[in-house]
């Protein structure tokens, strides 16, 4: 076991690491729909039954899986192979780990996503995460989903910040995550946590991390730049940067600067105040 000080980096997944919602690469076209139609139907269902949006899309996946053995846990994992990531993502984790180790830190990476855990598990970066917290199904004997096992909406995401902080990684553990833990006994204090997300569904986690002394970074594309600016203007994040994870890019420099801050190094030209 490493004696290095830990730094926890937590990521949303869709439009933060990958270029669009993960269901849009294979699943939605595979059932003969367009993303616009699928998400509109989910929104209509949500409105009709005053339903949580995440539960609405999980319901549609279960409904379309009935009688279709192609929509199994195995096939969902396979869909992860088709995910397209933003520039630099596939090299990001090893590079950040090496940088952290060089300044006396152990970087741990986590996903906290409203997407599907099974699809993430099939992606090219799945093995880079210490833990993947995301939506999941109960599966029958044929591997077909029949009921949501885990639903992670925008406020539910904050639960996992506390789980990581306290080292309570088993979602069945309702005791440790709600127990008062002295600062010195936390697995990772909030001040040593970094949250990276892209938009409105990440706001509670971004704000909580920032308010508790951690660091929140909003990433954006050309199309979402205006929304990212709102995150800054409203004080939801510490900084924003393009969703480009290549070495020497803005996100790379900002996260390395924060890691230096966590390590207690104060001479970095990109130090975050």
N, C-alpha and C positions, 0 to 999 in steps of 0.2 A: 504493500500500500504506500502511495506517495505521501511524503510529508510536506509537499509544496502547498502553499496557500491556494485555495480554489477561486476561480472566476467562472461564474455560470453565465453562458450566453444563450439566450432563449429566442427562438424564431417563430413567427407565424410562418406559414408555408406558401399558400397560394398568393401569387403576386408580390411575395416578399423574396422567396428563393426561386420559385418557378414562375413562368411568364403569364399564366392565367389560372383560372380555377381548375384543379386537377381532374374534375369530372369531364372537362371539355376536350381533353386530348383523345380519349378513347370511348369512355362510357356513353356520353350523350350521343355522339354520332353513331355509336354501335347499336343504340336502340331506335335509330331512325328519327332523331329530333335535332333541332338546332339549339344552341345554348340559349338563345333568346326565348324560344318556346318553352324549354324546360324550366328556366328560372321564372318565367311569367306564370306558368302553371303552379309552381311552388308558391309564389307570392299570392296567387288566387286562393289556393288551399289555406294558406296562413290566414288570409283575411276572412274566409268563410267560417273557419272554426276558431278564430282568435287564437291561433296556434303559434308556437315558437317556430321561427324560420328554419332552424337547423332540423328540428323534428319533421318539418314539412318536406324537406328534400330527402331525408332518410326514408320517410314513408314512400315517396315516389320510387326510390331505388328498390325498396322491398316489393312494391307492387309490380314493378317491371321485371323483377326477378322470378315471379311466380311462373312456373312452367318453363323457365328458360335456364337450363343448366349451364349456360355460358356465363351467367352472372353468379359466380360462386366466389368464395374467399380466394381460391387459387387464381381465378381469372382477374379478380381485382388486384391481387398482388402483381400479376403479369402486366397489368395496365401501367404500373409504376415505371416500367422500363421505357415508356414512351414520353415521360415527362421531359419537358424542355426547360432548362434552367437559364437564369440570367448569366451574363458573362462573368467568369471567374468563380462561380459557385462551387464547381466540382473540385477546384484546387484550394479553395478558401480554408477549409477546416484543418487540413494538415499544415498549411502555412501559418495559420493563427496559433495552432497548437505549438508549433516550433518557436514562434515568436514569444509566446507566453512562457514556455519553458526556459527560454533564454534570459528572461527577467525574473525568474523564480516563481512562476505561477503554473498551476495546472488548469488549463481551460477545459471546461465541460460544456457540451452543446446539447440543447434540448429543443424539441419541437412542441409548440402548443398551438394546435390547429383545429379549426372547425371542419377540416377536410377528413378524408377517410384514412384511418391508420393503415389498413391493408394496402392501399395504393402507395402510401409513403414507404411502407416496408419493402416494396418492390423497386423503389427508385435507386438511382446510382449513388445517392449519398446516405442511404438508410443506416449504414454501419458507422457513420460519423457521429451519431447521436447517442448519448448515454441513455436517454429515454424519449420515447415518442408519445405524447399525450394528444389524442385525436379521437374523432368519432369512430365507433366500432359497432358491429352487429353481433347478435347471437346467430349461430349457423346451425342448420339441421344436419342430419346424418349425411346428406349429399353435399354439404358445404354451401347450401343456399341460405341467404339471410332471411330471417323471419321476424326479428324484433331488434330495436336499438339496444345495444348493451351500454354504450357510452355516447352521450350527446354533449358536445362542447360548443356552447354559444359564447357571445362576446363577454358576458360577465362571468360565466363559468370558467373562462380562461384564468381569471385571477386566483382561483383555488390552487392552480398548479404552481403559481409563483410561491405560495406559502408551502406547498409540498416540497418544492425544490429547496427552499430556504431551510426547512426543518428536516430534510432528508427523508420525507415520507413519500416514497415513490410508488407504493402500492395503493391504487385508488380505492381498494376495499378498506383501507386503514382510515377510519374516521376519528380515531383517538389522537394519534400523534399530531396530525395536521391542525387540530383544534386546541392542542395543549400549549400553555405558555412555556416558552423555552428561553432561558437567559441568552443574551446576545452572544456571549462567549462560547455557548454550546450549540449555536446554530450550525447546520451543515454548510450553508453559504449565507452570510448576512446580506441583506438587500443592497448595502453599499458596495458589494462585490458582484452585483448582478447587472447584466446588460440585456435589454429587450429590443429586438429588431422587428418592426412590423411595417405595414404599408398603408393602413387606412382606418376607417371609422370603427371596424370591429375589433381593432387592437387598442382603441383609446383607453378603456378601463385598465388594461395591463400596462400600457405605456405610462399613464398618469400615476398609477400605483407605484410602479418601479421608480419613477422620477421622484415622487413625493417621499418615498422611504429612503432616499439617498442613493439610489442606483442611477443608471443611465439608460435613456431611451432614445433610439434612433429611428426616424421615419424614412423609409426608402421610397423612391418614386420613379416613374417613367415619364416621358414627355407628356403623355396624356393625363397623368395624375399629379403633375407638378403643382397645380393650383390647390388641390386638396391637401397636399403636403405642407404648403405654406400656411394653411389654416391651422394645422397641428402646431406649428411654431407660434403663430400669432396668439393662439389660445393657451399656450403654455403646456401643451400635452406632452411634448417631447423636448429633449435637450438640443437636438440637431436633426437636420434632414440631409439626405444625400441621394444621388442617383442610384438606382438598383444595379450597380456595377461593382462586382466584388473582386475585380482584378487588382493585382499588387500595384501599389502606388496611387490607386484611385481614392476618391474622397472618403468612401465608406471604410476602406482599408486603413487610411490614416487616422480617421476618427476612432475606430475601434482599437487600434494599436495604442493611440494616445490614452484612451480610457484604461486599457490594461496597464499601462505605465502608471497611471494614477492609482489604480488598485494596488500595484506593487510598491507604491510609495516613492516612485521616481518623479522628481519635480522639474527635471531639466529638458523635458520634451518640447520642441517648438510648437507642437500641435496640442499641448496640454489643454484639457477641458477644465474650465473654471467652474 
